[in-house]
Amino acid sequence: MDVDIFGNRLSPKYRILSAEEVSALLDKFKATTRDLPKIKLTDPAAKQLGATEGAVMEIIRNSKTAGEAKYYRFVVK
C-alpha cells in the first residue's frame, strides 16, 4: 500500500536541491556536505522524492516564531 506522506497538512515540505543550490548553501555556511545532518536513503520522504545517495534535501517546516524554518539533510546509504 502506497501512502502519500506529503498529503497531510502537518507534513513539512521537502525538496531536493540542485547542484547550484547545494554549492551556494555550502558556501554560505562555509561547510561541506559531510557537515550537514544526515537522512537515510530509506527514509519515506527521501524514497517518495526519489532522492539519491549524496543529494541534499531541504525541509521547510512551519514555525510559530519564525514563520518558516529551513533544514537541510545530506542523503546517505
Contacts in CASP RR format, 6 or more apart in sequence:
PFRMAT RR
TARGET T0000
AUTHOR 0000-0000-0000
METHOD contacts of the structure
MODEL  1
MDVDIFGNRLSPKYRILSAEEVSALLDKFKATTRDLPKIKLTDPAAKQLG
ATEGAVMEIIRNSKTAGEAKYYRFVVK
4 48 0 8 1.000
5 11 0 8 1.000
5 44 0 8 1.000
5 45 0 8 1.000
5 48 0 8 1.000
6 13 0 8 1.000
6 14 0 8 1.000
6 45 0 8 1.000
6 48 0 8 1.000
12 59 0 8 1.000
12 60 0 8 1.000
12 61 0 8 1.000
12 62 0 8 1.000
13 59 0 8 1.000
13 60 0 8 1.000
14 45 0 8 1.000
14 49 0 8 1.000
14 57 0 8 1.000
14 58 0 8 1.000
14 59 0 8 1.000
14 60 0 8 1.000
15 49 0 8 1.000
15 57 0 8 1.000
15 58 0 8 1.000
15 60 0 8 1.000
16 49 0 8 1.000
16 50 0 8 1.000
16 51 0 8 1.000
16 55 0 8 1.000
16 56 0 8 1.000
16 57 0 8 1.000
16 58 0 8 1.000
17 25 0 8 1.000
17 55 0 8 1.000
17 56 0 8 1.000
17 57 0 8 1.000
17 58 0 8 1.000
17 72 0 8 1.000
21 56 0 8 1.000
21 58 0 8 1.000
22 33 0 8 1.000
22 56 0 8 1.000
25 56 0 8 1.000
25 72 0 8 1.000
26 32 0 8 1.000
26 33 0 8 1.000
29 35 0 8 1.000
33 54 0 8 1.000
33 56 0 8 1.000
33 74 0 8 1.000
34 74 0 8 1.000
36 56 0 8 1.000
36 72 0 8 1.000
36 73 0 8 1.000
36 74 0 8 1.000
37 71 0 8 1.000
37 72 0 8 1.000
37 73 0 8 1.000
37 74 0 8 1.000
38 73 0 8 1.000
38 74 0 8 1.000
38 75 0 8 1.000
38 76 0 8 1.000
39 45 0 8 1.000
39 46 0 8 1.000
39 51 0 8 1.000
39 57 0 8 1.000
39 73 0 8 1.000
39 74 0 8 1.000
39 75 0 8 1.000
39 76 0 8 1.000
40 46 0 8 1.000
40 75 0 8 1.000
40 76 0 8 1.000
40 77 0 8 1.000
41 47 0 8 1.000
41 51 0 8 1.000
41 52 0 8 1.000
41 53 0 8 1.000
41 75 0 8 1.000
41 76 0 8 1.000
41 77 0 8 1.000
45 57 0 8 1.000
45 59 0 8 1.000
46 57 0 8 1.000
46 75 0 8 1.000
49 57 0 8 1.000
51 57 0 8 1.000
51 75 0 8 1.000
52 75 0 8 1.000
53 75 0 8 1.000
53 76 0 8 1.000
53 77 0 8 1.000
54 74 0 8 1.000
54 75 0 8 1.000
54 76 0 8 1.000
55 74 0 8 1.000
55 75 0 8 1.000
56 72 0 8 1.000
56 73 0 8 1.000
56 74 0 8 1.000
56 75 0 8 1.000
57 72 0 8 1.000
57 73 0 8 1.000
57 75 0 8 1.000
58 70 0 8 1.000
58 71 0 8 1.000
58 72 0 8 1.000
59 70 0 8 1.000
59 71 0 8 1.000
59 72 0 8 1.000
59 73 0 8 1.000
60 68 0 8 1.000
60 69 0 8 1.000
60 70 0 8 1.000
60 71 0 8 1.000
61 68 0 8 1.000
61 69 0 8 1.000
61 71 0 8 1.000
62 68 0 8 1.000
62 69 0 8 1.000
63 69 0 8 1.000
END
